[in-house]
Amino acid sequence: MKCFRTLNLRVLAFALLAMASSCRKEEPVVNSPNLDLSDHSLLRNWYTLCLELGPKCNGFAEPVMARSMSYFSMLMHESLYRGIPGMSSYRNSADGFRFSFPSPDQSLEYNWAIVANEAAQVYVENVFGSANEANARARKVHDDMQHHFAVQSDSVTLSNSAAYGKLLAFAVLRFAETDGMNEAYLDIYPQSYSIPKIEGLWIPTTPDYTPRVLLPYWGACRPVLNVDTNVTLFNKELVYSNLSTSNMYAEAVEVYNRTKAISETEKEDAAYFNRDMGATAQPLYHNFLLALQLMAEKQQSLPQALEMLAKLSYAIHDAYISSYQYNYTKKLLRVSTYARQFIDRTFQPIYKSQPIPEGVSDQAVCYAAAAEILSNFFGYRQAFTDKTQLERPDLRNSSRSFDSFQALAIEASQGDIYTGVHFRTSVENGRKLGTDVARNIMSFIIK
């Protein structure tokens, strides 16, 4: 399965038509009714399907999935915004995702929900097609939504809408192929990349000693906002030193001592966010599922849901790019390796580390980015109960209540310290990086 599978001749024909259409100056479309702004079911159903299919696609590590969700969100926003009064395209503010979309025919009438529904089916079948029964499930969602939203449109309008939805989907798929990471999922541990065997740099990490690193070129992926890949200034950065008087040594001792004295409460906290316990516990999926849960509970309007899901997708995508760029610039050894070399050669972390160099915790980055986005839409002091882990049999308490999204992000990332996964500086800088990226998205991506 390819992350964005090679398009067939029918797709290429649509893509060429899309390119021709994009040359026309876009003007307001007339005679097309607005959407039902109280109904976000189309978004909820398609995003849910994407999140269910992603874990079943080989090579879809979280950064790969974040990329897929960002393009999907761009497609959904472009498909729907014309049916929402006061909303405009993101194409001019998302400078990394800027390209010419095909314009609708001003002489025709469209049902914008049908446009989005058709676009979503084409996208999902192309991107997640290798997942078990992906196409059948996509057709089921498509047909359900078609039945729900087609009631007040005639056959000509439905045909026009479906054709335009396909145009948009093929245009996005072609654009996605130009970002340099279209086939990264095929080899997420590339042999072409190696870290020099120099003291202080990453080496395979206990306990599994995965020999190659994960997605080392991901920092070069195209971001939504170019500013998100600029150098982030941290108050403190990890600098390698084997001296017992160094900051790195002191932080390694902290991690070592915390893992040895971990409490039952800390074990339960860490287990709740243990990404090895299935897709719902992985940072990307956890945060998207929480967004969908709250979207339903708060009865969010279609415009709010569309904007929130787009900005959440963009923030998580750019956050992974920025964190991988930083980590593969630093290339530092992980804290468990450092502890074994200089503190206790028998040391074993409670949780294994991903095969990524030390620098910033990508778990901290993702949760912090999501917390900032969700806070903007639901409130910085919004208390909530997280019900996204209810189906996990390994948890004694499978739902948790938090006073704020920041509280969840802090709890999710602090576990990296007392389970032996990251230095404290990596966790704290990860939270700062994720927050900064999300604030950029909120500031620069305007509706």
N, C-alpha and C positions, 0 to 999 in steps of 0.2 A: 504494500500500500504506500502510495506517495502522499506526502503531507498535502500537496495540491496536485492531484493526479494529472498526467498529461491529457490535455483537452482533445477531444475527438474533432472530426471535421465539422460536425454540426455546431460545436462550441466555437470553433475558429470562425465559422461563418457569422455567428452572432457577434463575436468579438470584433470582426471587421466592420460590421454594421454599427456596433457601438462606437468605434473610433470615428466613423463618418458622422454619426449623430452628434458626437461631442464637439465637433467643429462649429456647430450652430450656436449662436448667442442664446443663452438661456433667459427666458422671460417667464413671468408668472403664468401658470396654467389655469385656464378658465374652465368653467362648467364641470368641475370635479368636486363632489361634495366632501366636506370634512369628515374625519374619522370620529367614531364614538370615543370621546376622550376619557370615559370612565372604564373602558374595557382594555385591560393589558394582557388578556389571555393569549393572544398570538405570541407576544414576547415570552411570556412565562413558559408556554409549551415548547417553543423552539429552543430557548436557552436550556431548559431542563433536558431536552433530548441531546443537545451538544455535550452537556456535562455527563450524561450517562454513556455516551459513545466514546468520548475521549480516552478513558482508561483502557478501553478495549482495542485501541490502535497501537500497534507495535511502534516503539520509538517516540511516542508522544510524552516525553518528559515534560515537566511543568512549563518551562520556557517555551517549548514547542506548542503546547496547548494554549499558552497565553497569547502567542502570535496568532493562532487560529481564531481565538475568541475576539481579538482586536479587529481583525478583518471582518469577521461576522458582524460585529457591532457597527463597524463603519457601513456595512451593507444594509443593516436594518435601519440605521438612522437615515441613510440616503433614500431608502425605499419609502419611509413613512413621513418625513418632515413636511412634505408639501400638503399633507392632510391635517396638519396641526397649526392653527392660527398662531402667528408670532414666532414660529420656529423656522430656522434657516439651516442650510448645510454647514457642516463642520469643515468643508474642504479648504477654506481660506485660513482657518486658524490652526489646523493640524498640519504644520509645515512639513513634517516627515511623511505624511500620508496624502500629500497634495497631488492630485491628478485630475484629468478631465473626465467626469462621468458622462455617459450618454444622457441627453436631455429628452424629456417626453415631448410628444407631438402636441402642440398647443390646440390643434383642431379636434383632438380626441378627448373623450371623457375616461377617467380612470377611477377604479376602486383601489385606494392606496393599501388597504389591508391585503387585497389579493395580490397586488404588486409585491409586497413584502413576503407573503406566503410562498409565492412562486420562487422568488429570489432565494429564500431560505432553503427550500427543497433542493434547488440546484447546488447551492453551496454545500449543504450537509452531505449530499450524495458524493460530491467530488472530494471533499476533505476527509470525511469520516467513513468512506465507503468500505474500508476493510474490516470495520467492526462487525461483529456477528449480527446479521439481520438489519444492518444499518439502513439499506435502501427501503426495505419493507416498513421499517418503523418510521422513516421519513415520509413515505407515502401515506401512512396512517395519520400522522400529524397533519400533513398537507390536506388530506381529504376532510378531516374533521374541521380544520380551520376554514377550508373552502365552503363547506356546508354552513358554517356559522356566519361567515362574513359576506357570502354571495347573495343573500336573500333579496336585497333591494336593487340589484344590478341586473341589467339585461345581458344577453349573451355576447353582444358586441363589446360592451364595456368590459366584461370578464375576459374576453379574448385579448383586447388591447392591454389590459392590466397584466395578464400572464406573460404576454410577449415582452412588455417593458421590464417586468421583474427578471426575466431571463437575461435581458440585455445588461441590467445592472449586475447580476451575479457573475456573468462571464467577464465583465469589465474588471470587477474586483479580483477574480481569480487570476486574470492575466497580470494585473498590477502586482499581486502577491508574488508572482513568479520572479519579479525583478529585485527582490530585497536581499538576495544572496543566501537565504536560509531555506529555500523551498524544499531542498532534499536533505536537510540536516538530520531529520528523523531517521534516515536510512543508516546512519553511522554516528550514533550519539557519543561513542567513545573512539574517536578517530585515531588510527595508528600514526597518522601524519604529524601529530602534535606530541611533543615531549618537553618535559621540564628539565632544565640542566641539573645534573647531579652536583649541586653546590650546597654547602651547609646552610641550613635555614630555609631551604625551599621545600616544596611539597614532595612527599614520597608516599607510596601506598600506605594506607592507614589501617590500624587494627580496628576491628577483629577480622574483617573479610579481605583486606589487602587488595582491593580492586586495582588492577595494574595500570589502567588508563583513566584519564580525567574525563568528566562529563562536559560535553558541549563547549570546548575551549575557545571556539571562534564566535560564540554567541554575542559577545560584546560588540561585534560588527554588524549585527542585525539592524535593519532600519527601524528607528523609533517613531512613535507618533509625533513627538516633539523633539526637535534636535537639541534643545536646551537641556533635556533630561540626560543626555550623555556627556555633558560638560563635566569637568572635574568638580566633585563635591568637596567642599572644605570642611574638614572635621576638626574639632577642638583637640583631639588626640588620635594618633594613629599607631598601629602596631609596628614596631621596628624590631627586627630580629636581634637578639642578644642571648648568649648562653651564660651571661654573668648572673650570679645569684642576687646582685643588687639592681638588676634591670626591671623595668616595668613588665616585660614579657614573662620573666621568671615569676614575679609576684602574682600575676594573673593566672599563670599555670598552677601555682600553689593553691590559689583560691579554688580553681576548678577541681583540683585533686582532693582538697579537703571537703568541698561541698559534695562530691560524689561519694566519698567515704561516709559522710554523715547525713546522707539524704533521708528526709523524713517520709512517713507514709503519705502525708498530704502532698508533698512535692512529687512523690512517685505517681500519685493519682493525677496531679496537674499535668505532669509531663506525658503521661499515658494518653490523656485526652487529646493532646496535640501531636502525638507520635505519628509522623507521616508514613511510617512503615505498616500501619494498621489498616491500610486500604485507602481508596481514592478520597472518600469523604473527609479523611483526616489530613490530607495534603493541603498545604496553605491555599493554593489556587482554588481548588474545588470547595474547600471549607468556606472561603469567603464568598464565592459566588452562590453557594447554597444558602448561606445566611442572608445574602441580599434578596434572593428569591423568596425566602421565608418571610422576611419583613415586608417585602413588596406586597405580599398577599395579606399579611396580618394588618398592615396599615392602610390597606385598600388604596395603594398608590395609583394615581392617574396614569394614563398612557404617556403623556409628555414627561412626567416625572420619572417613570420607569425607564423610558427610552433613554433619557439623558443620564440617569444613574448607571444603567448597565453599560452604556457606551464609555462613560468616564471611568468606571471600575475596570473595564477591560483595558482601556488605554493605560491607566496607571499601573496595573499589574504587569502588562507587557513591557512598558518602559522601565519599570522597577527591576525586572529580571535582566533586561539588557544592561542597565547601569551596574547592577551588582556583579554580573559576570565579567563585565569590562574591568571593573575594579579588582576583582579577585584574581583574574588572570594577568593583571598588571603586577600585583603584589607577589603572587605565586608562593605565599608563605606556607610552611608546614602547619598541620592542624595541631590543636592543643593536646590531643591525646598522644600524638607522636612526640611532641616536646616533653610532655610529662614522662613518657617512657625513657626518653634519652637522658633527662637531667634530674628527675625526681625519684621515680620508681620504675625500674625496667619491667615489672610485672603488671603495671597499671592497665586496667581495661575500662573503657568508658561504659556507661550504662546503656547508651544508645550508640549505634554506629554512625559515622559521619558519611555524608555523601562524598563521592570522589571529586571534590572541588577544593582548590586551595583556600587557605584562611584569608580573611580580609574583612568581609562583612557577612553576617548571617543572612542567607537568602530567605530563611523563614521569618526573621525579624523584618526584613525589607518588605516582603509580601503582606504580612499582617499589618504593618504600619501604613503602607500605602492604602490598603483596603479600609482601615480604620478612619483615615482622613477623608476618603470619599464618602463612606457611609455616614460619618458625622455631619458632613455638609448637607446630606439629604434628610437625615432623621434627627439630627441634633447632637451636640457634643456632650450633653448630659442625659442622653437617652438610655434608660435602663431597658434591658431586654433579656429574654431567656433563649439561649441557643439550643435549638432542637434538631440540628443537622446531623447529630451523631446517634440518634435514637436506635438505629438498627445495628449498632456495634455490640456484639456479645461480650467483648473483652472488658467493657466498662461497667463498674459498679453503679455509677451515676452517669447516665448517658445524656442528660441535659444539664446545662449550667446557666446560671444567671449572672449577669455582669451589670455594673453601674454605668458603663460607657464602652464605646468601641475601643478607646485607648486602653482601657483596663483589660479587655480581651487580648489586644496586641501585646501588651506587656507580659501577661501571663503566658501567652503562647511562645514568646521568645526567651523569657528568663529560664525556661527549662533547658535551653541549650547550654547554660552554664553548669547547672547541677547534674546534668547527665553526661558531661564530658564531651560535648560536641563543639563548643566554640569558646574562645576567650571572651571576657566581658566586653572589651573594646569592640570586638566584632559585632556583638549583639547591640550595643548602644549605637554604634555607627550605622548598623543596619536599620535600626528604627529611624534614625535621622534621615538616611538616604530615602527610605520609603516615603516618609512624610514629605520631604522636599519634592520628590517626583509627583506625588499626588497633588500637592499645592500648585505645582506648575500646571498640571492638567486642569485643575479648577480655575486657575487664573487666565490661561491662554485659550482654552477650548471654550468658545462662546456659542450659544445657540442662536 
